[in-house]
Amino acid sequence: MCAQSQAAEVCEFVEVGSGEPITRENRVEFHLLYTGPLHSAGSENHVAEGHSMRKVFHRQLQRLWNTHPNLREMAVSKASDFVADEANKGNFDVPSPSSRDEAIRLSLRAMGNTWNGFGFNFIPLVTADLCLRCSLDILFLRVEEKNYVLQGGDIDRRLITLFDSLRIAKERNQFPRGTVPDAGEDPFFCLLQDDKLISEVRVNTGQLLRLPEARALSKHDVYLQITVKLNTTRPHQYAWVF
């Protein structure tokens, strides 16, 4: 890990990861946005806030899957594979989709069943079997003027809350008590199968002057813009997507 100061007191930079920077054109590159409160991991707000952020990212990733041409094409291909696999198992009750949209719905439902847990059918975009390198470039605006990404040698624990919200939940205690999927959350879209699949992180910080919505700032408010870049690490069936 290395840290480098930029613009003295209002902007810092930290990079995590040992891989070479992603330099070639990315077939899948997008931005995730979050505005609102963000507390440190371990705070009493951590679990509820983490799931609230998870829901915010779900809606953005849901739209990505429904609009990105390469992801839609991968879903169509996976639907054909799913129907063929079921037929090989002797299950002929899964008919071939009659349209691309139906194929995408079938594929997403099948993927959600693969990653289901705690009442949720998760669909992570970055999984180990896709052999992806996931690079995150984060613009982190916060209210306080001097609060560095590295504090006492440790990374700002608010970023741990962020990373937790980007991956599928591993334990029931990562949800508020009684949490179930809301309307439009089946399947539930996440960025990561596991945050260990993040290969690079870059964080630039600055002072947050106001939120897009018209309300007064609280001391825990942040604005996050997360640029996600994906590249496959070796050839495989769906390498062309990334």
C-alpha positions in Angstrom: 0.0 0.0 0.0 1.2 3.5 -0.8 -0.1 6.9 0.1 0.5 10.1 -1.7 -0.7 13.6 -0.7 -2.4 15.7 -3.4 -3.5 19.3 -3.0 -2.1 19.3 0.5 -4.9 19.4 3.1 -8.0 18.7 1.1 -7.2 15.7 -1.2 -5.3 12.5 -0.5 -4.7 9.4 -2.5 -4.2 5.8 -1.6 -3.7 2.8 -3.8 -4.2 -0.9 -2.8 -3.3 -3.8 -5.0 -0.2 -5.3 -6.6 -1.5 -5.9 -10.1 -0.5 -3.8 -13.1 -2.9 -0.9 -13.7 -5.7 -1.6 -16.1 -4.7 0.2 -19.3 -6.6 -1.3 -22.2 -10.1 -0.2 -23.2 -12.7 -1.6 -20.8 -15.7 -3.2 -22.2 -17.5 -2.9 -18.9 -16.9 0.3 -17.1 -19.4 2.3 -15.1 -20.0 4.6 -12.1 -21.9 3.9 -8.8 -23.1 6.9 -6.8 -24.0 7.3 -3.1 -25.0 10.3 -1.1 -26.0 10.2 2.6 -24.6 9.2 6.0 -21.6 6.9 6.3 -20.3 5.6 9.6 -17.3 3.5 10.5 -17.4 -0.2 10.6 -18.2 -1.4 14.1 -20.4 1.6 14.9 -24.0 1.1 16.0 -25.2 2.3 12.6 -22.9 0.0 10.6 -25.3 -2.8 9.8 -28.4 -0.8 9.0 -26.4 1.7 7.0 -24.5 -1.0 5.1 -27.7 -2.6 4.0 -29.2 0.8 3.1 -26.2 1.4 0.9 -26.5 -2.1 -0.5 -30.0 -1.3 -1.7 -28.9 1.9 -3.3 -26.2 0.1 -5.3 -28.7 -2.7 -6.1 -30.9 -0.3 -8.1 -28.0 1.0 -10.1 -26.6 -2.4 -10.9 -30.1 -3.7 -11.8 -30.3 -0.9 -14.4 -26.8 -1.8 -15.6 -27.7 -5.4 -16.2 -30.8 -4.4 -18.0 -29.1 -1.8 -20.3 -25.5 -2.8 -20.9 -25.4 -4.7 -24.2 -22.5 -7.1 -23.3 -24.2 -8.0 -19.9 -27.5 -8.6 -21.7 -25.8 -10.8 -24.3 -24.1 -12.8 -21.5 -27.4 -13.3 -19.8 -29.0 -14.6 -23.0 -26.1 -17.0 -23.5 -26.4 -18.2 -19.8 -30.1 -18.8 -20.3 -29.3 -21.2 -23.2 -26.7 -23.0 -21.0 -29.2 -23.2 -18.1 -31.9 -24.8 -20.3 -29.4 -27.3 -21.7 -28.1 -28.2 -18.3 -31.6 -28.8 -17.0 -32.4 -31.0 -20.0 -29.2 -33.0 -19.3 -30.5 -33.6 -15.8 -33.8 -34.9 -17.1 -35.7 -31.8 -16.3 -37.6 -30.8 -19.4 -40.0 -28.4 -17.6 -37.8 -25.4 -18.4 -38.8 -24.3 -21.9 -36.4 -22.4 -24.2 -37.1 -18.7 -23.9 -39.3 -17.2 -26.7 -37.6 -13.8 -26.7 -34.4 -12.1 -25.6 -36.1 -10.4 -22.7 -37.5 -13.7 -21.5 -34.1 -15.3 -21.8 -32.6 -12.5 -19.7 -35.3 -12.9 -17.0 -34.7 -16.7 -16.9 -30.9 -16.2 -16.7 -31.1 -13.7 -13.9 -33.5 -15.9 -12.0 -31.1 -18.9 -12.4 -28.1 -16.8 -11.3 -30.0 -15.6 -8.3 -30.8 -19.2 -7.2 -27.0 -19.9 -7.4 -26.2 -17.2 -4.9 -29.3 -17.3 -2.7 -29.0 -16.9 1.1 -30.8 -15.3 4.0 -34.0 -15.0 1.9 -32.2 -13.1 -0.9 -31.4 -14.2 -4.4 -28.1 -12.3 -5.0 -26.5 -11.7 -8.4 -22.9 -10.5 -8.0 -21.3 -9.1 -11.1 -17.7 -9.9 -10.1 -17.3 -13.5 -9.3 -14.3 -15.8 -9.0 -15.3 -18.0 -11.9 -15.4 -15.0 -14.3 -11.7 -14.4 -13.5 -12.1 -10.7 -13.3 -9.9 -7.9 -12.1 -12.0 -5.2 -10.4 -10.5 -1.7 -10.1 -12.3 0.9 -8.0 -11.6 4.6 -8.3 -13.4 6.4 -5.5 -14.1 10.1 -5.1 -14.8 10.4 -1.4 -16.2 13.8 -0.3 -16.9 14.3 3.4 -17.9 17.2 5.6 -14.7 17.5 7.8 -11.9 19.4 6.2 -9.0 17.3 7.6 -9.7 13.6 7.8 -7.2 11.5 5.9 -7.8 8.2 4.1 -5.0 6.7 6.2 -5.4 7.2 9.9 -2.8 6.0 12.3 -1.6 3.6 9.7 -5.1 2.1 9.1 -7.5 2.8 6.3 -10.5 5.0 7.1 -13.1 2.5 8.6 -15.9 4.2 6.7 -14.4 2.6 3.6 -14.8 -0.8 5.2 -18.6 -0.1 5.5 -18.6 0.8 1.8 -16.7 -2.4 0.8 -19.2 -4.5 2.9 -22.1 -2.9 1.0 -20.7 -3.7 -2.4 -20.6 -7.5 -1.8 -23.2 -10.2 -1.1 -23.9 -10.7 2.6 -22.1 -13.6 4.1 -23.9 -13.8 7.5 -27.4 -13.1 8.8 -26.0 -10.5 11.2 -25.0 -8.3 8.3 -28.7 -7.4 7.9 -30.9 -5.5 10.3 -33.2 -7.8 12.2 -36.2 -9.0 10.2 -34.9 -7.8 6.9 -36.5 -9.3 3.8 -36.3 -8.3 0.1 -38.5 -5.3 -0.8 -40.4 -5.1 -4.1 -38.0 -5.0 -7.0 -35.3 -6.8 -5.0 -35.7 -10.3 -6.3 -33.1 -10.9 -7.6 -30.8 -8.6 -5.6 -27.9 -7.2 -7.5 -24.4 -6.7 -5.9 -21.1 -5.7 -7.4 -19.0 -8.4 -5.7 -19.1 -12.0 -4.7 -16.4 -11.2 -2.2 -14.4 -8.0 -1.5 -11.2 -10.0 -1.9 -11.9 -9.8 -5.7 -11.0 -6.1 -5.6 -7.6 -5.9 -7.2 -7.0 -2.1 -7.1 -8.5 0.8 -5.1 -7.8 4.4 -5.6 -9.3 7.0 -3.2 -9.3 10.7 -3.7 -10.9 12.8 -0.9 -12.1 16.3 -0.6 -14.5 18.5 1.4 -18.2 18.0 0.9 -19.9 21.5 0.5 -23.4 20.3 -0.1 -25.5 17.3 -1.1 -27.4 17.2 -4.4 -30.7 17.2 -2.5 -31.7 20.3 -0.7 -31.1 19.5 3.0 -28.6 20.6 5.7 -25.4 18.6 6.0 -24.8 16.4 9.0 -21.2 15.6 10.1 -21.5 12.0 8.8 -22.7 12.8 5.3 -20.6 11.8 2.3 -20.8 11.9 -1.5 -19.3 8.9 -3.2 -18.6 8.4 -6.9 -17.2 5.0 -7.6 -15.7 4.3 -11.0 -15.7 0.5 -11.6 -13.4 -1.0 -14.3 -13.5 -4.7 -15.1 -11.0 -6.8 -17.1 -10.8 -10.6 -17.4 -7.5 -12.1 -16.3 -7.5 -15.1 -18.7 -9.6 -16.6 -21.6 -12.8 -18.3 -20.7 -16.4 -18.6 -22.1 -17.5 -15.1 -21.2 -14.1 -13.3 -21.5 -15.5 -11.4 -24.5 -17.9 -9.5 -22.2 -15.2 -7.8 -20.3 
